[in-house]
Amino acid sequence: MMDVSSLKKKVENNIMCGIVGYIGTNKATDILLESLELLEYRGYDSAGVAFCSGKNVQVYKCPNRVAVLKELVKEQKEDAHVGIGHTRWATHGSVSYKNSHPHQVGQVTLVHNGIIENYKELIHTYHLEDQLVSSGDSEVACALLNLFYKKDPMEAIIKTLSVIEGTYALVMIFSDRQEEIYAVRKVSPIVVSENETERMLASDVMPLSRISKEYFTLPEQVILKMSKEGIHLYDFEGHEVEKKKERLDWDIEQMNQQGYPYYMEKEIAEQKEVLQRTLLSYVEDSFPCFEREALTEELFEKSKHLVIVACGTSYHAGLYAKNLFEKIAHLKTDVYLASEFIYQEPVMEEDTLVLVISQSGETIDTLEALRHSKEMGYQTLSIVNVKGSSIAKESDYTLYTYAGPEIAVASTKAYTCQLMVLFLLVYRFAYTRNRFTKEEVQQEIEELKKVPYSVEDIYQRKEEFQECAKEFKDEKDLYMIGRGFDYYILLEAALKMKEVSYIHTEAYASGELKHGPIALIEQDTTVIACLTQKDLVSKASSNMKEVRARGAKVIAFMKPSLEKYLEQKISIILLNDLKDDLMVFPAIVAFQLLAYYVACEKGLNVDKPRNLAKVVTVE
Ligand code: M6R
């Protein structure tokens, strides 16, 4: 048996930002601002751009969103074709003009995503105090580059990297080489694309699709030089490094709001289509098929224990799936929050398969859990939405969700697509483990094919949830109760409500109420119940009576065919009828819509809730 106590090593730190660089025939400021809008979901505390006017490198920045930066840049009339940009989520250093990027010291203008861990020591060693205006670490890298710059960018970069510790995606312009952009990275991502007249790099593929469908990931510790003439990669000895090109499935059209007031609504609305696409990508002859992804029968046979690791919504998908894997496939399954994984000393054996789930594929805690699992010698499988992301690249096997770009911070379509892939895995394991015959699996797949229609039906009833939201908008606290699968649905429903509407919402397993939480219930407390499981309807009903007896107003989201079992008069939202274990799909879409409309009623920025970022690359 192996244990993972040795995983308790310090995990690398990172920072959450979006960076972009552009050289081309179009106006650089327009492209940079457009790209920063697409990257803003990575962090939106501050934004900035620098572009080359020929005479000097001009910086515009603000401790605010890209929309404000756009106003600032309007006054810029020059026709620049080279520039870099940055959108920041503050970790070290407050949200301020001085801490915003790009930084400029002497000859160097720089944007940085990551953390220079030894920056204080470097300030002291290289006497940089007088050159710095910010309180952060990034400007130190800029000052060092300037110190080491003797007309040779490669030399300055190599010298700087030899003294800094930490993680970085650094993108630089040297003021006497305004036709060139340099970049280098460690851990923090940089992807690159080009066409005949334009070259672009960014933190993720979102902005690249306007340039080309082909892109490549900048390898770690390789220096990129980008100019009008082309893009070259060099190792630290100056040898040219090959670009490993990949193809992007997403296009710019999918990243537009397409007339929806918010991305969150667009993404809720897309679920029929993306669920269909995800399902059909892994089904042949009504049977789950993962051959293209090289998941062999041997892997299903030898995996006797599943350890699922994820964060946030992806963790909730994992929790729901644990019940499926255990009930349906009889496969022992444990689920860990990625941020807790290394401290919990999970007992894993040689036949353990580690399954990591992540929409972005960049969540640092999940990525580190994956890396540690690999170091310990376990087989790793990931379910990821963003193609070419770190988790996708580093797992032994990857199953993509075909949700398309998810831009709203609140995850919606990625969750349902993750569940779709998880259901298929469950049935595949159930077959290998002789719990289901091939015909039985095929019947289950036929049921799964109804899911996209069921979620579309809920979306088409969106006005009902909009009405319902009016009743909730002034709530301070909301409680959600359910048993069995319903409890796991509600964990995700409560997260959606919290993050977009800022209403304090807690989900409880109904049976736990009497062990403490019922003390919170008083006259007119609002309780949302979820009832989709026939076996549990009578107990769930008793729990609703208990809270009503203490003055709670109860509203139940329920499966229509269960209504007849209710003896009490309560407000009801009827979902639609699917097999009990598939009810998560229509139910969660109803809760997504409810959270969305509550946030809209409150006039909040639904897509960019306060304090959050889409990609969490800080532990
Ligand atoms: O990209 P990932 O799936 O790894 O992200 C995990 C969480 O950060 C994410 O699900 C987060 O909880 C969402 N904001 C939830 O809506």
Residues whose N, C-alpha, C, O or C-beta is under 5 A from the ligand:
A	BS01	M6R	C311 G312 T313 S314 I357 S358 Q359 S360 G361 T363 V409 A410 S411 K614 V616
